Amino acid sequence: MKREAKIYVAGHKGMVGSAIVRVLKEKGYTNLVTRTHQELNLCRQQEVEDFFAEEKPEYVFLAAAKVGGIVANQEALADFMYENATLEMNVIHAAWQNGCKKLLFLGSSCIYPRMAPQPMQESCLLTSELEQTNEAYALAKIAGLKYCEYLNRQYGTDYISAMPTNLYGPNDNYHPTHSHVLPALIRRFHEAKEAGLHQVTCWGTGTPLREFLYVDDLADACVFLMNHYSGNETVNVGTGKELTIKSLTELTAKVVGYEGEILWDTSKPDGTPRKLLDVSKLEKLGWKYQTELEEGIRMAYEDFLHNPMRAQR
C-alpha cells in the first residue's frame, strides 16, 4: 500500500479497528476513511453500497464485528449470527463491486474445530465440529472468510483473511458479563481490590489453555499481511505461547494488585479445552509478535483505568 492510498477501516471505534488506525498512522498512512455506526450502519446494504460508491476505498480492513464472551454468545445466538454475517457480506460485496484493490477480513481462532489438533494449523478449518458456546459467531465468521476465498477464485480478487488468537488491549470491552476473559478479570480484580474483598470467584476449573495477543501486535500483523501476503488460505496471528486460565488469572491479579483468595466455580463452563495457533506460516513470511503478556496486561489495565466501559453494570 502506498502511503497516500485511500484505506477504509471498518469498525475503527472497536479494539481491533482502533489499533489498526493507530498502527497505520504510525507507519505514515495519511488517507484513512472511517465511519461511526451512527454514520454508517454496516447491516444496511444500501447504506454500505452508497458509501463504497462515493468513497471508492482502495484497501479495506474489515475489523467490524459483534463480539462477546461465553455469556453474550449464549444469550444472543441469533443476533451474533445475523449481525456478523450481514455486515461481512455487505462490506465484502460492496468492496468487490467498487473495484477495491485488496481487502483483509478478520476471522477468529474460535472458529476452528473444538477438538482441532494442537497447535492449530490453518488447514484444520472445517475438519470437525465447532465449539457449541460460540457456534453462531463462528458460522458467521466462516461465511465471511469463505466469501473472500470464493471471490478470489471466481473473479480474481486479492482478498485475504487473518485468524487472530485471543486479543486484549486498549479500547477493550470491560462489561462484567459480556466481555472476554482477560478484560473481565481485570475489572473483577480491580473492583475486588477497591472494595477490599478477601475472595474472588472465577468461572470454570481454570484448566483450559489459552493464547493471548496484544491488539497493537495484531494490527501490525494486519498491515504486514496487506503488504506482503496474497492467498486463499487464512493466516494465523498469535504468539505461539499458551498458559492455563488459572495462570492467567493469577498473573492478572498480580498486575492489578489484588492479593485476596481466588476461588473457582466449577459449575460454570470452561469452553474449548485448548486453543493454540500454529503461527509458523506468519513467521516464515517475516512477522513475529513484540509484546509479552505481563507487559501487555499492564498496558491494558492502564487503559481500563481511563476507559468509560468501566461504568457499565
Stockholm file with secondary structure:
# STOCKHOLM 1.0

chainA/1-313         MKREAKIYVAGHKGMVGSAIVRVLKEKGYTNLVTRTHQELNLCRQQEVEDFFAEEKPEYVFLAAAKVGGIVANQEALADFMYENATLEMNVIHAAWQNGCKKLLFLGSSCIYPRMAPQPMQESCLLTSELEQTNEAYALAKIAGLKYCEYLNRQYGTDYISAMPTNLYGPNDNYHPTHSHVLPALIRRFHEAKEAGLHQVTCWGTGTPLREFLYVDDLADACVFLMNHYSGNETVNVGTGKELTIKSLTELTAKVVGYEGEILWDTSKPDGTPRKLLDVSKLEKLGWKYQTELEEGIRMAYEDFLHNPMRAQR
#=GR chainA/1-313 SS CCTTSCEEEETTTSHHHHHHHHHHHHTTCCCEECCCTTTCCTTCHHHHHHHHHHHCCSEEEECCCCCCCHHHHHHCHHHHHHHHHHHHHHHHHHHHHTTCSEEEEECCGGGSCTTCCSSBCGGGTTSSCCCGGGHHHHHHHHHHHHHHHHHHHHHCCCEEEEEECEEECTTCCCCTTTSCHHHHHHHHHHHHHHHTCSEEEEESCSCCEECEEEHHHHHHHHHHHHHHCCCSSCEEESCSCCEEHHHHHHHHHHHHTCCSEEEEETTSCCCSSEECBCCHHHHHHTCCCCCCHHHHHHHHHHHHHTCGGGGCC
#=GC SS_cons         CCTTSCEEEETTTSHHHHHHHHHHHHTTCCCEECCCTTTCCTTCHHHHHHHHHHHCCSEEEECCCCCCCHHHHHHCHHHHHHHHHHHHHHHHHHHHHTTCSEEEEECCGGGSCTTCCSSBCGGGTTSSCCCGGGHHHHHHHHHHHHHHHHHHHHHCCCEEEEEECEEECTTCCCCTTTSCHHHHHHHHHHHHHHHTCSEEEEESCSCCEECEEEHHHHHHHHHHHHHHCCCSSCEEESCSCCEEHHHHHHHHHHHHTCCSEEEEETTSCCCSSEECBCCHHHHHHTCCCCCCHHHHHHHHHHHHHTCGGGGCC
//
